[in-house]
Amino acid sequence: MRQVKKLRVGLDFDGVVAYNPFRVVRAPIKWFKREILGIRRLTFFVPKNWWQRFLWSIVHESSIWPATGVDLLRIMAQNPHFEFHLITARFGFLKGNLYNWLEKNDLKDIFKTINVNENYEQPHEYKLRVVKQLQLDYYVEDNLDVVVFLRDKARGKVFWIYNFMDVRHPYPHKFPYLKRALEEIK
């Protein structure tokens, strides 16, 4: 019997699998970092002490409900032609919160792997490492800076879930929400 070739698909969590209304603040934060602070290279804040982690936990509680397209994700996960991997840059101290959310929304078992940034790496570097390690055919991400960083370094296609703040940015594989990206993969 011939083995079915699986398409290996990686998905970010916040803003892709889980809808996060506060992701629109990325553009103003990026502008502030560049124009006011003079920071030009891609870096992300890494919480180091208990109060920073506490605040970071509160911010990540904004990923409240499943994104548009999660129903299609569940259907596609039952198809032997697809293999899904969750790749989140959430730091290790948020792992319990992540697993609770996935369990509550009946999504934990659809992923072959659930990858959490437990070593507190820079998110874009962590995602590149995991995307390469898993040899993905597709990776779906909502952070434009991460998309730009990955697009020429990743083996497969990098899909972008945009928001209204950066919709005008040209990118060949951009989608308004998860469902549209999955329809393109399907």
MODA-V577159 format. One record per pair of residues at least 24 apart in sequence whose ideal C-beta (glycine too) atoms are under 6 Angstrom apart, sorted by the first residue. I is the first residue (numbers start at 0). J is the second residue. Records with the same first field share a line. If there is no record, write none. Layout:
I->J ; J
//
This chain:
3->79 ; 80
5->82
6->81 ; 136
7->82 ; 135 ; 136
8->83 ; 137
9->84 ; 86 ; 130 ; 135 ; 138
10->85 ; 139
11->140
12->85 ; 87
13->62
14->141
15->139 ; 141 ; 160 ; 177
16->66
17->62
18->64 ; 66
19->61 ; 62
21->61
22->162
23->162 ; 164
26->164 ; 165
41->123 ; 144
43->121 ; 122
45->119
52->92
59->93
65->104
66->177
67->176 ; 178
68->176 ; 177 ; 178 ; 181
71->178 ; 181
76->109
82->111
83->109 ; 110
84->110 ; 111 ; 112 ; 133
85->110 ; 113
86->114 ; 126 ; 129
87->115
88->116 ; 122 ; 125
89->115
90->116 ; 119
91->117
123->148
127->152
137->184
139->180
//
